[in-house]
Amino acid sequence: MENRGDSARGTRDQALRHVREHFADGAQYIAGRPAKGTSGRTHTVVDPATGDEIHTYELAGADDVDSAVAAARDAFPLWSAATPGERSDALHRFAAVLADRAGEFALAESLQCGKPLKLSREFDVPGTIDNTAFFAGAARHLQGQSAGEYSGDHTSYVRREPIGVIGSIAPWNYPLQMAAWKILPAVAAGNTIVLKPAELTPLTSLLFAASATEAGIPDGVINIVTGTGGQAGERLVAHPDVAMISFTGSTPVGKRVAEIATGTVKRLHLELGGKAPFVVFDDADIEAAVHGAVAGALINTGQDCTAATRAYVQRPLYEEFVSATADLMATVRLGDPFEPGTDLGPLISYAQRDRVAGFVDRARTHARVVTGGAAPQHLKGAYYLPTLITDAAQDSEIVQSEIFGPVLVVLPFDDDDDGIALANDTPYGLAASAWSRDVYRAGRATREIRAGCVWINDHIPIISEMPHGGYRASGFGKDMSAYSFEEYTQVKHVMFDNTAVARKDWHRTVFGDR
Ligand code: NAD
């Protein structure tokens, strides 16, 4: 009989074969076709669960970015002139192709990221299909102000128009969903796009673009350039034919992108880092809070911009919360992402694993590591144990900086004012949660926590209809929802003279007498 290890190996081999066949023609996708990068440099995608090489590809250089932008510019007149109904139909067909290929997408995403297959299958891929269907619908629901005679002599109305060629840059943590969040609202609104995925994880963005072609979305509407941030990324941001930059990534790189984009006066959309608080009031359902904290902190091995990273627990529940959370964390199963029983995969790379370990090791000198705090000895990939830390100072690095790993810090607070003040005490403001059975306490948390999303008695769920985006150092602009669709349009005021009079009364304020 086949044992569980054999079945995981079989699934990985299937994913590898598919990736190698599919990407043999290169890791760029320009004008509806795969292409090889011409930077003269290569990058090897590594399976973080094993350290094995998956695929080596030629990185994009400035010339490839220029070709992709030219393809997007050429495709713009036709695509922007398509009716909302035509764009909507194309996106519905796209959603159907994605649904047919759901299995392939899940395998490729798990292979390149080390995500447990259940996460790719139950979160990344269905979320992406749903997003595609949502934007297919949204394409037909562009809303504007009513037209009217706001000056007695004129009729005014507002047109919402696509912006042009959008340049998008995405991170490695949810490569497929990030590609979808950037591409779908942009093309639904009639723009064309050049997306640069993270060089570590290009595979599903490329599959996504190829699926769009298969669905009949015209060549050049969606282009992918896979290169480094410094080379392909900066060229895209500075490109004179790119009208808007939509960036998701870390706050320091976002600042650099903003600097470059300002030089060519581009519209900017920045989805940056996070350090989400998780505030547990003393009337909370502790079992729910403990389960929520473990799921919220460990999703995607903690490499989630909204992950629960700082739990503040009101003093009466604090000790019980720490011990129950540590106990539950210890039950989480690390292992092969292709093994059905695996809960937690590796980090994206050995470098990221070492970065996370560095944060924890520095914290050890002044805080207490209750559980975890090490790489497991029995696994060869870039794994790190679920880690719970207490007794850290609020102003310490482990509490203030984005770690992007399976690490939760738990600290106590006394009264509600303190809990909310601590939640707001980092530069970030992407997401937060509050846990209470008291509607007034929960309501206060939703008003006073400064973040783009506040969950009550849950942490993590997202839906296509609702916006995702930050406050403060977490950036500005919204992904998903009708709000993001609007960001990819610009508003034009159109004003018609209704008088047909050559010598208009108002001209006398400029020349002549009354
Ligand atoms: P990163 O900032 O290092 O890189 C993001 C992207 O920017 C990559 O494609 C990279 O190649 C590119 N890049 C790097 N330098 C560049 C430059 N000088 N010019 C142009 N592009 C450049 O981030 P990462 O490590 O890939 O991803 C993790 C970060 O992303 C975390 O901070 C996380 O919070 C954030 N994130 C935010 C959201 C959100 O919605 N707010 C979602 C996912 C991830």
Boltz pocket constraint, residues with backbone or C-beta under 6 A from the ligand:
constraints:
  - pocket:
      binder: B
      contacts: [[A, 169], [A, 170], [A, 171], [A, 172], [A, 173], [A, 174], [A, 196], [A, 197], [A, 198], [A, 199], [A, 227], [A, 228], [A, 229], [A, 230], [A, 233], [A, 234], [A, 237], [A, 248], [A, 249], [A, 250], [A, 251], [A, 253], [A, 254], [A, 256], [A, 257], [A, 271], [A, 272], [A, 273], [A, 274], [A, 304], [A, 305], [A, 402], [A, 404], [A, 430], [A, 468], [A, 469], [A, 470], [A, 474]]
      max_distance: 6.0
